[in-house]
Amino acid sequence: MKITVDTNVLISATFWKGDSNVIIEKVENKKVELVLSRDIIKEFSEVLAYKEIQDKIKNKNLEMKRTAEKIEAISSIVELKQRFNIVKDDPDDNKVIECAKAGNVKFIISSDNHLLKIKEFEGIKIITPKEFLKIQDANSNTK
């Protein structure tokens, strides 16, 4: 199953245990195929470099389990074929939809309300990490 995740899922999976981390572990274990674009990888790298993120790493002794290079290595990188203007409240989030469409994925996984309120775009469901894991567990139990 092919998925695209938003940067917030990647950040969450990098520092904390939880649903986002479980999803990226499924990618690492080749149970799910992660499709990303250079734009998403670039944004992830930029967020990791933010001063407040670097301060949190130091102040809370957080361990960075994943880097942009590692995420890129476990992902299928697609070239964007189309630009969309679907996310009116946060046009920067359009890159996630563009990636998902170019990669022909089934799900966009995000915790971003701007994306989540769209719910679906051209057959691609936009859901939270928790919702995705419920769907995956249900699919695993029917096999």
FILODREN-256195 format. One record per residue (C-alpha): residue number from 0; residue in one letter; x, y, z. Coordinates in Angstrom, 3 decimals. Layout:
N
{n NUM res A X X Y Y Z Z}
...
***
This chain:
143
{n 0 res M X 0.000 Y 0.000 Z 0.000}
{n 1 res K X 1.360 Y 3.414 Z -0.994}
{n 2 res I X 1.101 Y 6.409 Z 1.332}
{n 3 res T X 2.312 Y 9.993 Z 1.548}
{n 4 res V X 2.868 Y 11.596 Z 4.937}
{n 5 res D X 3.011 Y 15.243 Z 5.885}
{n 6 res T X 6.104 Y 16.760 Z 7.509}
{n 7 res N X 4.383 Y 16.793 Z 10.914}
{n 8 res V X 4.160 Y 12.986 Z 10.804}
{n 9 res L X 7.862 Y 12.749 Z 9.940}
{n 10 res I X 8.802 Y 15.097 Z 12.793}
{n 11 res S X 6.631 Y 13.208 Z 15.259}
{n 12 res A X 8.138 Y 9.873 Z 14.162}
{n 13 res T X 11.635 Y 11.310 Z 14.497}
{n 14 res F X 11.369 Y 12.191 Z 18.176}
{n 15 res W X 8.462 Y 10.387 Z 19.819}
{n 16 res K X 6.937 Y 6.969 Z 20.098}
{n 17 res G X 3.353 Y 6.884 Z 18.916}
{n 18 res D X 1.215 Y 6.377 Z 15.837}
{n 19 res S X 3.519 Y 8.316 Z 13.488}
{n 20 res N X 6.510 Y 6.292 Z 14.641}
{n 21 res V X 4.590 Y 3.029 Z 14.090}
{n 22 res I X 3.772 Y 4.116 Z 10.530}
{n 23 res I X 7.420 Y 4.891 Z 9.713}
{n 24 res E X 8.444 Y 1.557 Z 11.276}
{n 25 res K X 5.979 Y -0.130 Z 8.872}
{n 26 res V X 7.760 Y 1.695 Z 6.029}
{n 27 res E X 11.163 Y 0.571 Z 7.329}
{n 28 res N X 9.843 Y -3.010 Z 7.521}
{n 29 res K X 8.486 Y -2.750 Z 3.947}
{n 30 res K X 4.880 Y -3.290 Z 5.008}
{n 31 res V X 3.925 Y 0.091 Z 3.516}
{n 32 res E X 5.498 Y 2.111 Z 0.689}
{n 33 res L X 6.224 Y 5.744 Z 1.543}
{n 34 res V X 6.024 Y 8.141 Z -1.403}
{n 35 res L X 7.572 Y 11.579 Z -0.933}
{n 36 res S X 8.699 Y 14.462 Z -3.102}
{n 37 res R X 11.880 Y 16.533 Z -2.917}
{n 38 res D X 9.715 Y 19.395 Z -1.592}
{n 39 res I X 8.573 Y 17.339 Z 1.411}
{n 40 res I X 12.115 Y 16.098 Z 2.132}
{n 41 res K X 13.373 Y 19.694 Z 1.903}
{n 42 res E X 10.696 Y 20.935 Z 4.313}
{n 43 res F X 11.498 Y 18.090 Z 6.744}
{n 44 res S X 15.217 Y 19.040 Z 6.645}
{n 45 res E X 14.385 Y 22.695 Z 7.232}
{n 46 res V X 12.133 Y 21.925 Z 10.208}
{n 47 res L X 14.809 Y 19.694 Z 11.767}
{n 48 res A X 17.190 Y 22.673 Z 11.552}
{n 49 res Y X 14.793 Y 25.118 Z 13.300}
{n 50 res K X 16.328 Y 26.629 Z 16.396}
{n 51 res E X 13.390 Y 25.565 Z 18.599}
{n 52 res I X 13.735 Y 21.961 Z 17.389}
{n 53 res Q X 17.478 Y 22.007 Z 18.033}
{n 54 res D X 16.836 Y 23.511 Z 21.495}
{n 55 res K X 14.271 Y 20.798 Z 22.284}
{n 56 res I X 16.767 Y 18.122 Z 21.275}
{n 57 res K X 19.321 Y 19.566 Z 23.702}
{n 58 res N X 16.974 Y 20.530 Z 26.557}
{n 59 res K X 14.929 Y 17.330 Z 26.625}
{n 60 res N X 17.746 Y 14.999 Z 25.599}
{n 61 res L X 15.675 Y 13.904 Z 22.639}
{n 62 res E X 17.224 Y 11.360 Z 20.342}
{n 63 res M X 16.844 Y 11.951 Z 16.632}
{n 64 res K X 15.877 Y 8.488 Z 15.402}
{n 65 res R X 15.550 Y 9.577 Z 11.787}
{n 66 res T X 17.204 Y 12.164 Z 9.593}
{n 67 res A X 16.138 Y 13.550 Z 6.237}
{n 68 res E X 18.690 Y 11.283 Z 4.566}
{n 69 res K X 17.275 Y 8.197 Z 6.269}
{n 70 res I X 13.694 Y 9.143 Z 5.391}
{n 71 res E X 14.730 Y 9.738 Z 1.793}
{n 72 res A X 16.496 Y 6.370 Z 1.679}
{n 73 res I X 13.357 Y 4.457 Z 2.722}
{n 74 res S X 11.025 Y 6.412 Z 0.429}
{n 75 res S X 10.080 Y 6.361 Z -3.212}
{n 76 res I X 10.759 Y 9.879 Z -4.482}
{n 77 res V X 8.398 Y 11.153 Z -7.175}
{n 78 res E X 8.657 Y 14.033 Z -9.596}
{n 79 res L X 5.647 Y 16.308 Z -9.348}
{n 80 res K X 3.518 Y 16.306 Z -12.482}
{n 81 res Q X 0.855 Y 18.827 Z -11.533}
{n 82 res R X 0.425 Y 21.788 Z -9.210}
{n 83 res F X -2.785 Y 22.179 Z -7.249}
{n 84 res N X -4.386 Y 24.966 Z -5.272}
{n 85 res I X -6.617 Y 22.837 Z -3.040}
{n 86 res V X -5.485 Y 23.884 Z 0.457}
{n 87 res K X -6.662 Y 27.491 Z 0.523}
{n 88 res D X -5.887 Y 28.087 Z 4.236}
{n 89 res D X -2.259 Y 26.939 Z 3.907}
{n 90 res P X -1.106 Y 26.804 Z 0.270}
{n 91 res D X 2.239 Y 25.317 Z 1.362}
{n 92 res D X 0.345 Y 22.089 Z 2.153}
{n 93 res N X -0.505 Y 21.660 Z -1.533}
{n 94 res K X 2.900 Y 19.982 Z -1.946}
{n 95 res V X 1.572 Y 16.974 Z -0.018}
{n 96 res I X -1.416 Y 16.616 Z -2.341}
{n 97 res E X 0.814 Y 17.090 Z -5.395}
{n 98 res C X 3.147 Y 14.352 Z -4.160}
{n 99 res A X 0.310 Y 11.949 Z -3.377}
{n 100 res K X -1.238 Y 12.476 Z -6.802}
{n 101 res A X 2.105 Y 12.025 Z -8.619}
{n 102 res G X 2.809 Y 8.874 Z -6.591}
{n 103 res N X -0.654 Y 7.385 Z -7.095}
{n 104 res V X -1.032 Y 6.749 Z -3.365}
{n 105 res K X -4.103 Y 5.579 Z -1.507}
{n 106 res F X -3.695 Y 7.713 Z 1.647}
{n 107 res I X -2.267 Y 11.015 Z 2.786}
{n 108 res I X -1.471 Y 10.771 Z 6.479}
{n 109 res S X -1.354 Y 14.019 Z 8.398}
{n 110 res S X -2.132 Y 15.725 Z 11.680}
{n 111 res D X -2.585 Y 19.058 Z 9.891}
{n 112 res N X -6.160 Y 20.320 Z 10.105}
{n 113 res H X -5.827 Y 22.229 Z 6.815}
{n 114 res L X -5.297 Y 18.912 Z 5.023}
{n 115 res L X -7.595 Y 16.801 Z 7.200}
{n 116 res K X -10.641 Y 18.981 Z 6.577}
{n 117 res I X -10.345 Y 18.225 Z 2.832}
{n 118 res K X -10.918 Y 14.521 Z 3.700}
{n 119 res E X -10.358 Y 13.240 Z 0.141}
{n 120 res F X -8.847 Y 14.413 Z -3.118}
{n 121 res E X -9.407 Y 12.495 Z -6.358}
{n 122 res G X -9.788 Y 9.189 Z -4.515}
{n 123 res I X -6.891 Y 9.797 Z -2.095}
{n 124 res K X -8.154 Y 9.699 Z 1.480}
{n 125 res I X -6.634 Y 12.231 Z 3.911}
{n 126 res I X -6.570 Y 10.776 Z 7.409}
{n 127 res T X -4.750 Y 10.939 Z 10.750}
{n 128 res P X -2.009 Y 8.488 Z 11.754}
{n 129 res K X -4.410 Y 6.830 Z 14.205}
{n 130 res E X -7.072 Y 6.350 Z 11.503}
{n 131 res F X -4.502 Y 4.868 Z 9.127}
{n 132 res L X -3.309 Y 2.344 Z 11.712}
{n 133 res K X -6.926 Y 1.271 Z 12.367}
{n 134 res I X -7.452 Y 0.721 Z 8.632}
{n 135 res Q X -4.161 Y -1.176 Z 8.325}
{n 136 res D X -4.964 Y -3.366 Z 11.319}
{n 137 res A X -8.410 Y -4.137 Z 9.864}
{n 138 res N X -6.806 Y -5.062 Z 6.519}
{n 139 res S X -4.227 Y -7.270 Z 8.242}
{n 140 res N X -6.932 Y -9.130 Z 10.145}
{n 141 res T X -8.908 Y -9.916 Z 6.987}
{n 142 res K X -5.948 Y -11.562 Z 5.224}
***
